[in-house]
């Protein structure tokens, strides 16, 4: 890997002002950390470096698209062990492993654990940059999808119990008359509930509403013990 001129100071992790994509680098070799920082910053990306896995675990990761360039062999907690710890904590940051001592079992474990790439030193600069750009793009899309689900869930939480029951049957493809029979309601009542649901879910059409239910994984639920339920 070729060296780059000394880069400007790195941003502090966890600062609310950091909104641009961020690349975390963990390597116990200071010269490697500097070289990786210079390389990644040369394409306009922010970088935060650590000398050990423990340092990262003590830090607050900002809510921005990011990825982790992680050395396999580290003092204390290894790169593979850190990968497992992040998974347990449901921290889904894409990981690019780098190592000078890779083997097949190690590579298999890393990839099965969800790593997006595994590079053996010495690697070409462009290999790492391509992996970083791909990982950040993957994380950005994941975050956008999570945000969409969270927004839909917030709308769904405003529905009453009965509205959720009606929505479940609508999602299953039942007509108003069929939903009315399932819930022992008048058909006009079901139509009123559907109107409330469309408004609360901010759905522009029935097709839009169905897409929302698919995103949320909504299934029809009958009221326990019969048709009675919250009106």
C-alpha positions as CSV (number, residue, x, y, z in Angstrom):
1,X,0.0,0.0,0.0
2,X,1.4,3.4,-1.0
3,X,1.7,6.3,1.5
4,X,-0.1,9.6,1.1
5,X,0.9,13.0,2.5
6,X,-0.1,13.7,6.1
7,X,-3.8,14.3,6.4
8,X,-5.7,16.8,8.5
9,X,-6.9,15.9,12.0
10,X,-9.6,13.3,12.2
11,X,-13.1,14.1,13.5
12,X,-14.0,12.9,17.0
13,X,-16.3,10.0,17.1
14,X,-19.8,10.5,18.4
15,X,-20.0,14.2,17.6
16,X,-23.5,15.2,16.5
17,X,-22.1,17.4,13.7
18,X,-20.7,14.4,11.8
19,X,-23.2,13.7,9.0
20,X,-21.0,12.5,6.2
21,X,-20.1,8.8,5.7
22,X,-17.5,7.6,8.2
23,X,-14.9,4.9,8.0
24,X,-13.6,3.3,11.2
25,X,-10.2,1.7,11.0
26,X,-8.8,-0.7,13.7
27,X,-5.2,-1.8,13.4
28,X,-2.5,-2.1,16.1
29,X,0.1,-0.9,13.7
30,X,0.4,2.9,13.8
31,X,2.0,3.2,10.4
32,X,-0.8,1.1,8.9
33,X,-3.4,3.3,10.5
34,X,-1.9,6.4,9.1
35,X,-1.5,4.9,5.6
36,X,-5.1,3.7,5.6
37,X,-6.3,7.1,6.9
38,X,-4.5,9.0,4.2
39,X,-5.8,6.6,1.5
40,X,-9.4,6.7,2.5
41,X,-9.4,10.5,3.1
42,X,-7.9,10.9,-0.4
43,X,-11.4,10.1,-1.8
44,X,-13.1,12.5,0.5
45,X,-14.3,10.1,3.3
46,X,-14.0,10.8,7.0
47,X,-11.9,8.4,9.0
48,X,-11.6,7.5,12.7
49,X,-8.9,5.1,13.8
50,X,-8.4,2.8,16.8
51,X,-5.4,0.7,18.0
52,X,-7.6,-2.0,19.5
53,X,-11.1,-3.5,19.5
54,X,-11.6,-2.3,23.1
55,X,-11.2,1.3,22.0
56,X,-14.0,1.0,19.5
57,X,-16.3,-0.7,22.0
58,X,-15.9,2.2,24.4
59,X,-16.9,4.7,21.8
60,X,-20.3,6.0,20.7
61,X,-20.8,5.3,17.0
62,X,-22.6,8.2,15.2
63,X,-25.8,7.4,13.3
64,X,-24.3,7.9,9.8
65,X,-23.5,5.5,6.9
66,X,-20.3,3.8,7.8
67,X,-18.1,0.8,7.6
68,X,-15.3,-0.8,9.6
69,X,-11.8,-1.7,8.2
70,X,-10.7,-4.3,10.7
71,X,-7.4,-6.1,11.2
72,X,-7.9,-9.8,12.1
73,X,-5.0,-10.0,14.6
74,X,-5.3,-7.4,17.4
75,X,-4.1,-7.2,21.0
76,X,-6.8,-8.4,23.4
77,X,-10.0,-9.0,21.5
78,X,-9.3,-10.2,18.0
79,X,-11.0,-8.9,14.9
80,X,-13.2,-12.0,14.6
81,X,-14.2,-11.7,18.3
82,X,-15.1,-8.1,17.8
83,X,-17.3,-9.1,14.8
84,X,-19.1,-11.5,17.1
85,X,-19.5,-8.8,19.9
86,X,-20.9,-6.3,17.4
87,X,-23.4,-8.9,16.2
88,X,-24.5,-9.6,19.7
89,X,-25.1,-5.9,20.3
90,X,-27.0,-5.7,17.0
91,X,-24.5,-3.2,15.6
92,X,-24.8,-3.9,11.9
93,X,-21.8,-2.0,10.6
94,X,-20.3,-3.6,7.4
95,X,-16.9,-5.0,8.1
96,X,-13.9,-5.3,5.7
97,X,-11.3,-7.6,7.2
98,X,-7.6,-7.0,6.4
99,X,-4.8,-9.4,7.5
100,X,-1.3,-10.4,6.7
101,X,-1.9,-13.9,8.0
102,X,-5.2,-15.1,6.4
103,X,-6.2,-18.7,6.0
104,X,-9.3,-20.5,4.7
105,X,-11.0,-21.2,8.0
106,X,-10.4,-17.6,9.1
107,X,-11.9,-16.3,5.9
108,X,-14.9,-18.6,6.0
109,X,-15.6,-17.6,9.6
110,X,-15.4,-13.9,8.8
111,X,-17.7,-14.2,5.7
112,X,-20.2,-16.4,7.5
113,X,-20.2,-13.7,10.2
114,X,-21.4,-11.2,7.7
115,X,-18.1,-9.5,6.6
116,X,-18.4,-7.7,3.2
117,X,-14.8,-8.4,2.2
118,X,-11.6,-10.0,3.3
119,X,-8.3,-8.5,2.0
120,X,-4.8,-10.0,2.5
121,X,-1.9,-7.7,3.0
122,X,-0.3,-6.4,0.8
123,X,-3.4,-5.4,-1.1
124,X,-3.8,-2.8,-3.8
125,X,-5.1,0.7,-2.8
126,X,-8.0,0.4,-5.3
127,X,-9.1,-2.9,-3.8
128,X,-9.6,-1.4,-0.4
129,X,-11.3,1.8,-1.8
130,X,-13.7,-0.3,-3.8
131,X,-14.5,-2.4,-0.8
132,X,-15.1,0.7,1.4
133,X,-17.3,2.5,-1.2
134,X,-19.4,-0.7,-1.6
135,X,-19.7,-1.2,2.2
136,X,-20.8,2.4,2.8
137,X,-23.4,2.1,0.0
138,X,-24.7,-1.1,1.6
139,X,-24.9,0.5,5.0
140,X,-26.6,3.6,3.6
141,X,-29.3,1.5,1.9
142,X,-29.8,-0.5,5.1
143,X,-30.2,2.6,7.1
144,X,-32.7,4.1,4.7
145,X,-34.7,0.8,4.8
146,X,-34.7,0.8,8.6
147,X,-35.9,4.4,8.6
148,X,-38.7,3.5,6.3
149,X,-39.8,0.7,8.5
150,X,-39.5,2.8,11.7
151,X,-41.7,5.5,10.1
152,X,-44.3,3.0,9.0
153,X,-44.3,1.4,12.5
154,X,-44.9,4.8,14.1
155,X,-48.0,5.3,11.8
156,X,-49.2,1.7,12.6
157,X,-48.9,2.4,16.3
158,X,-51.5,5.1,16.0
159,X,-54.1,2.5,14.9
160,X,-56.7,1.2,17.3
161,X,-56.9,-2.6,18.0
162,X,-59.9,-2.9,15.7
163,X,-58.2,-0.9,13.0
164,X,-55.3,-3.2,13.1
165,X,-57.6,-6.2,12.8
166,X,-59.3,-4.7,9.8
167,X,-55.9,-3.8,8.2
168,X,-54.7,-7.4,8.7
169,X,-57.6,-8.8,6.8
170,X,-57.4,-6.1,4.1
171,X,-53.7,-7.1,3.8
172,X,-54.8,-10.7,3.3
173,X,-56.9,-9.6,0.3
174,X,-60.4,-9.8,1.9
175,X,-63.2,-7.5,0.6
176,X,-65.1,-5.3,2.9
177,X,-68.0,-7.8,3.1
178,X,-65.7,-10.6,4.0
179,X,-63.9,-8.5,6.7
180,X,-67.3,-7.6,8.1
181,X,-68.2,-11.3,8.3
182,X,-64.9,-12.2,10.0
183,X,-65.3,-9.5,12.7
184,X,-69.1,-9.6,12.9
185,X,-69.4,-6.0,11.9
186,X,-71.6,-4.1,9.4
187,X,-70.0,-3.6,6.0
188,X,-70.4,0.2,6.3
189,X,-68.5,0.0,9.6
190,X,-65.6,-1.7,7.9
191,X,-65.6,1.0,5.2
192,X,-65.3,3.6,7.9
193,X,-62.5,1.8,9.6
194,X,-60.7,1.5,6.2
195,X,-61.0,5.2,5.7
196,X,-59.5,5.9,9.1
197,X,-56.7,3.4,8.4
198,X,-55.9,5.0,5.0
199,X,-55.7,8.5,6.6
200,X,-53.6,7.4,9.7
201,X,-51.2,5.3,7.5
202,X,-51.0,8.2,5.0
203,X,-51.6,5.7,2.2
204,X,-52.4,7.2,-1.2
205,X,-54.1,4.1,-2.5
206,X,-55.0,0.6,-1.6
207,X,-51.9,-0.7,-3.4
208,X,-49.8,1.8,-1.4
209,X,-51.4,0.4,1.8
210,X,-50.7,-3.2,0.8
211,X,-47.1,-2.3,0.2
212,X,-46.9,-0.9,3.7
213,X,-48.3,-4.0,5.3
214,X,-45.8,-6.1,3.4
215,X,-43.0,-4.0,4.6
216,X,-44.3,-4.3,8.2
217,X,-45.0,-8.0,7.8
218,X,-48.6,-7.6,8.9
219,X,-50.8,-10.8,9.1
220,X,-54.5,-11.1,9.7
221,X,-55.3,-11.4,13.4
222,X,-58.8,-12.4,14.7
223,X,-59.9,-11.0,18.0
224,X,-59.4,-13.7,20.8
225,X,-62.5,-15.5,21.9
226,X,-64.7,-14.1,19.1
227,X,-65.5,-10.8,17.3
228,X,-65.5,-8.5,20.3
229,X,-62.7,-6.0,20.5
230,X,-61.8,-2.4,20.8
231,X,-64.0,-0.2,18.7
